[in-house]
Amino acid sequence: MYARVWDSFYINNVITIITPLFIIILHIHFCNYNTYCSYSYNILNPITFNIA
């Protein structure tokens, strides 16, 4: 029972950490091909700095 609770806690932490990283990586990736990037970057920039 304890292991099951710990597993779900660990998985939730991993999802919480990876999701913003995944969004940032996707954003940087699409940024290279997208002229719309400068607008969305202004929105994502404060979020990125809050994470880091």
C-alpha positions in Angstrom: 0.0 0.0 0.0 2.8 2.4 0.9 4.7 1.6 -2.3 1.5 2.3 -4.3 1.1 5.7 -2.7 4.8 6.5 -3.2 4.6 5.4 -6.9 1.6 7.7 -7.6 3.4 10.6 -5.7 6.6 10.1 -7.7 4.7 9.9 -11.0 2.8 13.1 -10.2 6.1 14.9 -9.5 7.6 13.6 -12.7 4.6 14.8 -14.7 4.7 18.2 -12.9 8.4 18.6 -13.8 8.3 17.2 -17.3 5.2 19.0 -18.6 6.7 22.6 -18.5 9.9 21.3 -20.0 8.0 19.6 -22.7 6.1 22.8 -23.5 9.3 24.8 -23.5 11.1 22.3 -25.8 8.1 22.2 -28.2 8.0 26.0 -28.1 11.7 26.3 -29.0 11.3 23.7 -31.7 8.4 25.4 -33.4 10.0 28.8 -32.8 12.6 28.0 -35.4 9.9 27.7 -38.2 7.3 30.2 -37.0 7.2 34.0 -37.4 4.4 34.1 -34.9 7.0 33.1 -32.3 7.9 36.6 -31.1 4.4 37.1 -29.8 4.0 33.8 -28.0 7.6 34.1 -26.6 6.6 37.3 -24.8 3.9 35.3 -23.0 6.0 32.2 -22.3 9.1 34.1 -21.2 7.9 35.0 -17.7 6.6 31.5 -17.2 10.0 30.0 -18.2 11.8 32.3 -15.8 9.4 31.4 -13.0 10.2 27.7 -13.5 14.0 28.3 -13.6 
